[in-house]
Amino acid sequence: MERRFNRPKKSREEIAKIREERLEQEQERHLETWMPKTKLGKLVKAKKIKDIDEALKYKILEPEIIDILLRLKSEILNIGQAKGKFGGGKRRAWRQTQKKTAEGNVPTFTCMAVVGNGDGYVGLASGKAKETLPARAKAVRKAKLNIMKIKRGCGSFDCVCGEPHTVPFIVKGKSGSCKVKLIPAAQGTGLVIGDECKKILKLAGIRDVYSVTNGKIRTTFNLAKACMEALKKTNEM
């Protein structure tokens, strides 16, 4: 007679931690066996360049360079919409399109990813593939290549803490019909903006901000690009 042991079920947080540990181990193994092809990659591999600011002066063509110099986290933005009996409407991470061919319909999936270290470095990109997981991997890889440094400060008139927790001044960004305006906020205000832009600002290291959005903001694809355009203008001080 077989004995069955009731193992305690793991929570979602424990499963997520296990996955993160596995990904970190796989990434470490990949970086150990990585053979750089560019001059910048060889300098980083040889530890002659250890600062990300120095590396950003050059054109980065290999995502492993960013992995060595920064510890990044990634998030997936909900740019798609689920299909349903009455039109669906539920937001999802994959934007699906179809192409008519002689062999039938060929689906394509698009994914948008944002990466950042939560301390002033952030990148955004989209990836397209015939399956979901390759599209996500492509988006994360491109986002690492698009990494940029933003400036933070304490630009609110009713806050004198002096810590870099918000945007230093009012910045605006536009993409398509979407317009995003980021306004400095006092410490403790939080992120007063849509959920998808919150993911971008959190990974950029901004904790407090007011915002004004105009245009067709349900198009998350353009809204995220407009938010990144606004963050890019913090360097134009």
Secondary structure by P-SEA (a helix, b strand, c coil): cbbbbbcccccaaaaaaaaaaaaaaaaaaaaaacccccaaaaaaaaccccccccccccccccaaaaaaacbbbbbbcccbbbbcccccccccccbbbbbbccccbbbbbbbbbbbbccccccccccccccccaaaaaaaaaaaaaacccccccccccccccccccccccbbbbbcccbbbbbbbbcccccccccaaaaaaaaaaccccccccccccccaaaaaaaaaaaaaaacccc
